[in-house]
Amino acid sequence: MSVRAYYAVAPTQLNREDGLSRSMSAGYTSVPAYLVARLAVDLNLQGQGLGAELLLDALELVVEAAELGGGRLVVVDAIDEMTRAFYEHHGFARIGESDRLVIKPATVADVLGRSKRL
């Protein structure tokens, strides 16, 4: 058996100086966040919507974590233009001109219909 798709999520933090807007940083200098560090689908399975399903699963996990432990942002690092377009299509916004993108867990929770405590 081989791995066909996976993701990894890790706690992280961003600094306001990294180009975060005031609404994204909420005025904090250091902003607690969750990094979707890896998200990959086997080349033979790409183009079937599995990446979107995998991202949704990762974001559900982050929303649960944010409800319990806080965290103002979900962060991803796009490795190329196609990856950046994928994340932008799913609501992530670029930080300046970098390949780093963010979305608020509260925004994700609203989309998932889970906006309880965020």
C-alpha positions in Angstrom: 0.0 0.0 0.0 1.3 3.5 -0.8 0.3 7.0 0.3 -1.8 8.6 -2.3 -2.6 11.9 -0.5 -1.7 13.6 2.7 -1.5 16.8 4.6 0.2 18.1 7.7 -0.9 20.9 10.0 1.3 22.6 12.6 1.0 25.6 14.9 3.0 28.7 13.8 3.0 32.4 14.1 3.2 35.3 11.8 4.6 38.8 12.5 2.7 41.9 11.5 5.8 43.2 9.7 5.5 40.3 7.3 2.8 42.3 5.5 -0.4 41.3 7.3 -3.2 43.8 7.2 -4.5 45.3 10.4 -7.7 43.2 10.2 -5.6 40.0 9.7 -3.3 40.8 12.6 -6.0 42.4 14.9 -3.3 44.8 16.0 -1.1 42.1 17.4 2.7 42.1 16.7 2.9 38.3 16.7 -0.2 36.5 15.4 -0.9 32.8 16.3 -1.7 30.7 13.3 -1.9 27.2 11.9 0.3 26.2 8.9 -1.0 23.7 6.4 2.6 22.6 5.9 2.0 20.0 3.3 -1.0 19.1 1.1 -0.4 16.7 -1.7 -2.3 14.3 -4.0 -0.6 11.6 -6.1 -0.1 12.8 -9.7 -2.3 10.0 -11.1 -5.2 11.3 -8.9 -4.9 15.0 -9.6 -7.7 16.8 -11.4 -10.5 14.8 -9.6 -11.3 17.2 -6.9 -9.4 15.3 -4.2 -7.1 18.2 -3.4 -10.2 20.3 -2.5 -11.5 17.5 -0.4 -8.2 17.1 1.4 -8.0 20.9 2.0 -11.5 20.9 3.4 -10.5 18.1 5.8 -7.4 20.0 6.9 -9.4 23.2 7.4 -12.0 21.4 9.5 -9.2 20.2 11.7 -7.9 23.8 12.0 -11.3 25.2 12.9 -11.6 22.6 15.7 -8.2 23.5 16.9 -8.9 27.2 16.8 -12.1 26.7 18.7 -10.2 25.0 21.5 -6.9 26.8 21.5 -7.2 30.0 19.5 -5.3 31.0 16.5 -6.2 33.9 14.2 -5.0 32.6 10.8 -4.5 29.6 8.6 -1.4 29.9 6.5 -0.2 28.1 3.4 2.9 28.5 1.2 2.3 28.0 -2.5 5.1 26.3 -4.3 4.1 27.6 -7.8 1.5 29.7 -9.7 -0.9 26.7 -10.0 -0.8 26.0 -6.3 -1.3 29.7 -5.5 -4.4 29.8 -7.8 -5.7 26.7 -6.1 -5.5 28.3 -2.7 -6.9 31.7 -3.9 -9.8 29.8 -5.5 -10.6 28.4 -2.0 -10.6 31.9 -0.3 -7.0 32.4 0.7 -5.4 35.8 0.2 -1.8 36.6 -0.6 0.3 38.4 1.9 1.8 41.2 -0.2 3.7 39.8 -3.2 4.9 36.6 -1.4 3.8 33.1 -2.0 2.3 32.9 1.5 -1.4 33.0 1.7 -3.8 33.3 4.7 -7.4 32.9 5.6 -9.1 33.4 9.0 -10.5 30.3 10.8 -13.6 32.3 11.4 -14.1 32.7 7.7 -13.7 28.9 7.2 -16.1 28.2 10.1 -18.7 30.4 8.5 -18.4 28.5 5.2 -18.6 25.2 7.1 -21.6 26.5 9.1 -19.7 26.1 12.3 -19.3 29.8 13.5 -19.8 29.1 17.2 -16.9 30.6 19.1 -14.4 32.0 16.6 
